[in-house]
Amino acid sequence: MLAIAVAAVQSAACMLHAQTPDRPEDMFMRFMVEGSDTVFTDELPPARVYSRMPRQKGREWRKYYRLVHNFSKTYPYALAARHLVHEVDSTIEADHLKRAKRDRFISSKQKELFDDFENPMRNLTVSQGALLMKLIDREVGKSSYLIIKDYKNGMAAGFWQGIARMFGTDLKKPYDPEGEDRPIEELVTLWETGQFESLYFSLFWKDPPEIEIPSKYR
């Protein structure tokens, strides 16, 4: 499972587009004038305040604790994969790389990723590797099976799918934010709004683990 996670991160190569304001005025802060005073205004997203929670018992709580902990260990790698696919795909498109040069370029990126991520990712558990597959799917926009098939070959994708099946995982299964993956999607939202650390502390009474991601993947 850990090797599958490495392979999926290494093989990712899908274009992501940066978001830009829909209107020029959205780039500037709004303001209102009252008499001789100018008051700048803006809308702030709601923020949750978490208090330190006593340890809850029960299977559902244990499942949720594992999900939150595993998410903290894997989501930074999924974000690194998103950065990688943007870089790789942009380079391939900008340089109009032919098949041979494209394959050499992807292979060089694979070696670079092995050097940077092999050791930390070997410490992931099977369940964390499976979660990482889902998160890469979410960030890249396609399943790990399709990523490997598109940027390696069908034989490689079939091989890793067989390995994944042995660990009870399906690389072809798409991310489902409205269905079974909704709890994961909620954690992503908390991460994006800067509230995940507070949630983690309220559950475990300590800060989430620090995951070292090289600056070139951020």
C-alpha positions as CSV (number, residue, x, y, z in Angstrom):
1,M,0.0,0.0,0.0
2,L,2.8,2.4,0.8
3,A,4.5,1.8,-2.6
4,I,1.1,2.5,-4.2
5,A,0.9,5.8,-2.5
6,V,4.4,6.7,-3.7
7,A,3.6,5.6,-7.2
8,A,0.4,7.6,-7.3
9,V,2.2,10.8,-6.1
10,Q,5.0,10.2,-8.6
11,S,2.8,9.5,-11.5
12,A,0.4,12.5,-11.0
13,A,0.4,14.9,-14.0
14,C,-2.9,16.8,-14.5
15,M,-3.4,20.5,-15.2
16,L,-4.9,22.6,-12.4
17,H,-5.9,26.2,-13.1
18,A,-5.4,29.1,-10.7
19,Q,-8.5,30.9,-9.5
20,T,-8.8,34.6,-10.4
21,P,-11.4,37.2,-9.4
22,D,-14.5,37.2,-11.5
23,R,-14.6,41.0,-11.5
24,P,-11.8,43.7,-11.1
25,E,-13.6,45.2,-8.1
26,D,-13.2,41.9,-6.2
27,M,-9.5,42.6,-6.0
28,F,-10.0,45.6,-3.7
29,M,-11.5,45.9,-0.2
30,R,-14.9,47.6,0.0
31,F,-15.4,50.7,2.0
32,M,-18.1,53.1,3.1
33,V,-17.9,56.8,3.9
34,E,-19.7,58.2,7.0
35,G,-19.2,61.9,7.4
36,S,-15.5,62.5,7.4
37,D,-14.7,58.9,8.3
38,T,-13.9,56.1,5.8
39,V,-14.7,52.6,7.1
40,F,-13.3,49.6,5.2
41,T,-15.6,46.6,5.2
42,D,-15.2,42.9,4.4
43,E,-16.9,39.6,5.1
44,L,-15.2,37.1,7.3
45,P,-16.1,33.4,7.2
46,P,-17.6,32.0,10.4
47,A,-15.1,30.4,12.8
48,R,-15.8,27.5,15.2
49,V,-14.4,27.6,18.7
50,Y,-13.5,24.2,20.0
51,S,-13.1,23.4,23.7
52,R,-11.0,20.6,25.0
53,M,-13.2,17.5,24.8
54,P,-13.2,14.6,27.2
55,R,-12.2,11.3,25.4
56,Q,-15.3,9.8,24.0
57,K,-15.8,6.0,23.7
58,G,-17.5,3.9,21.2
59,R,-16.8,2.5,17.7
60,E,-17.9,5.6,15.8
61,W,-15.8,7.9,18.0
62,R,-12.7,5.6,17.5
63,K,-13.3,5.6,13.8
64,Y,-13.5,9.4,13.8
65,Y,-10.4,9.8,15.9
66,R,-8.5,7.6,13.4
67,L,-9.8,9.6,10.5
68,V,-8.7,12.9,11.9
69,H,-5.3,11.6,12.9
70,N,-4.8,9.9,9.5
71,F,-5.9,13.0,7.7
72,S,-3.3,15.1,9.5
73,K,-0.6,12.6,8.4
74,T,-1.6,12.4,4.7
75,Y,-3.3,15.6,3.5
76,P,0.0,17.5,3.2
77,Y,1.2,14.8,0.8
78,A,-1.9,15.2,-1.3
79,L,-1.3,19.0,-1.5
80,A,2.2,18.3,-2.6
81,A,0.8,16.0,-5.4
82,R,-1.4,18.9,-6.5
83,H,1.6,21.2,-6.8
84,L,3.5,18.5,-8.6
85,V,0.8,17.8,-11.3
86,H,0.6,21.5,-12.0
87,E,4.4,21.8,-12.5
88,V,4.7,18.6,-14.5
89,D,1.7,19.2,-16.8
90,S,2.6,22.9,-17.3
91,T,6.1,21.9,-18.3
92,I,4.9,19.2,-20.7
93,E,2.5,21.7,-22.4
94,A,4.8,24.7,-22.5
95,D,7.8,22.8,-23.9
96,H,5.6,20.7,-26.2
97,L,7.5,17.6,-25.1
98,K,7.3,14.6,-27.4
99,R,6.7,11.1,-26.0
100,A,10.4,10.2,-25.4
101,K,11.3,13.5,-23.8
102,R,8.0,13.4,-21.9
103,D,8.8,10.0,-20.5
104,R,12.3,11.0,-19.5
105,F,11.0,14.1,-17.8
106,I,8.4,12.1,-15.8
107,S,11.1,9.6,-14.9
108,S,13.3,12.3,-13.6
109,K,10.5,13.6,-11.4
110,Q,9.8,10.1,-10.1
111,K,13.5,9.8,-9.0
112,E,13.3,13.2,-7.4
113,L,10.1,12.2,-5.5
114,F,11.6,8.9,-4.3
115,D,14.5,10.8,-2.9
116,D,12.2,13.3,-1.1
117,F,9.3,11.1,0.1
118,E,10.3,7.5,0.2
119,N,11.4,7.4,3.8
120,P,8.5,9.4,5.4
121,M,5.9,7.6,3.3
122,R,7.2,4.1,4.3
123,N,6.0,5.1,7.8
124,L,2.4,5.4,6.7
125,T,0.0,2.7,7.7
126,V,-2.2,0.8,5.3
127,S,-5.3,2.8,6.3
128,Q,-3.3,6.1,5.8
129,G,-2.1,4.9,2.4
130,A,-5.7,4.2,1.4
131,L,-6.8,7.7,2.7
132,L,-4.0,9.3,0.7
133,M,-5.3,7.7,-2.5
134,K,-8.7,9.3,-1.9
135,L,-7.1,12.7,-1.1
136,I,-4.9,12.6,-4.2
137,D,-8.0,11.8,-6.3
138,R,-9.7,14.9,-4.7
139,E,-6.8,17.2,-5.3
140,V,-5.8,16.0,-8.8
141,G,-9.3,15.3,-10.1
142,K,-8.9,11.6,-11.2
143,S,-8.4,8.3,-9.5
144,S,-5.0,6.9,-8.8
145,Y,-5.6,4.1,-11.3
146,L,-6.2,6.6,-14.1
147,I,-3.2,8.7,-13.1
148,I,-0.9,5.7,-13.3
149,K,-2.5,4.5,-16.6
150,D,-2.3,7.9,-18.2
151,Y,1.3,8.7,-17.2
152,K,2.8,5.3,-17.1
153,N,0.9,2.6,-18.9
154,G,-2.0,0.2,-18.5
155,M,0.1,-2.7,-17.3
156,A,1.6,-0.6,-14.4
157,A,-1.9,0.6,-13.5
158,G,-3.2,-3.0,-13.5
159,F,-0.3,-4.2,-11.4
160,W,-0.8,-1.5,-8.7
161,Q,-4.6,-2.2,-8.8
162,G,-3.9,-5.8,-8.0
163,I,-1.7,-4.9,-5.1
164,A,-4.3,-2.4,-3.8
165,R,-6.9,-5.2,-3.9
166,M,-4.8,-7.3,-1.6
167,F,-5.0,-4.6,1.0
168,G,-8.8,-4.1,0.5
169,T,-8.4,-0.9,-1.5
170,D,-9.7,0.0,-5.0
171,L,-7.6,2.5,-7.0
172,K,-10.4,2.9,-9.5
173,K,-13.0,4.0,-7.0
174,P,-13.6,7.8,-7.4
175,Y,-13.7,10.3,-4.5
176,D,-17.3,10.8,-3.3
177,P,-17.6,14.1,-1.4
178,E,-21.4,13.9,-1.1
179,G,-21.4,10.2,-0.1
180,E,-19.1,8.0,1.9
181,D,-16.2,10.5,1.7
182,R,-18.3,13.3,3.2
183,P,-16.4,13.2,6.6
184,I,-13.1,13.6,4.7
185,E,-14.5,16.5,2.7
186,E,-15.6,18.2,6.0
187,L,-12.0,17.9,7.3
188,V,-10.7,19.4,4.0
189,T,-13.0,22.4,4.6
190,L,-11.8,22.8,8.1
191,W,-8.2,22.7,6.9
192,E,-8.8,25.3,4.2
193,T,-10.5,27.7,6.7
194,G,-7.7,27.3,9.2
195,Q,-9.8,25.4,11.8
196,F,-8.3,21.9,11.5
197,E,-5.6,22.5,14.2
198,S,-8.3,23.6,16.7
199,L,-10.3,20.5,16.0
200,Y,-7.3,18.2,16.3
201,F,-6.3,19.8,19.6
202,S,-9.9,19.5,21.0
203,L,-9.8,15.7,20.3
204,F,-6.2,14.8,21.2
205,W,-5.2,17.7,23.5
206,K,-2.1,18.3,21.5
207,D,-1.1,19.9,18.2
208,P,-1.3,17.8,15.0
209,P,2.0,16.3,13.8
210,E,4.3,18.4,11.7
211,I,4.8,17.0,8.2
212,E,7.9,18.2,6.5
213,I,7.2,19.0,2.9
214,P,10.0,20.5,0.8
215,S,9.3,24.0,-0.3
216,K,9.5,23.1,-4.0
217,Y,6.2,21.1,-3.5
218,R,4.3,24.0,-1.9
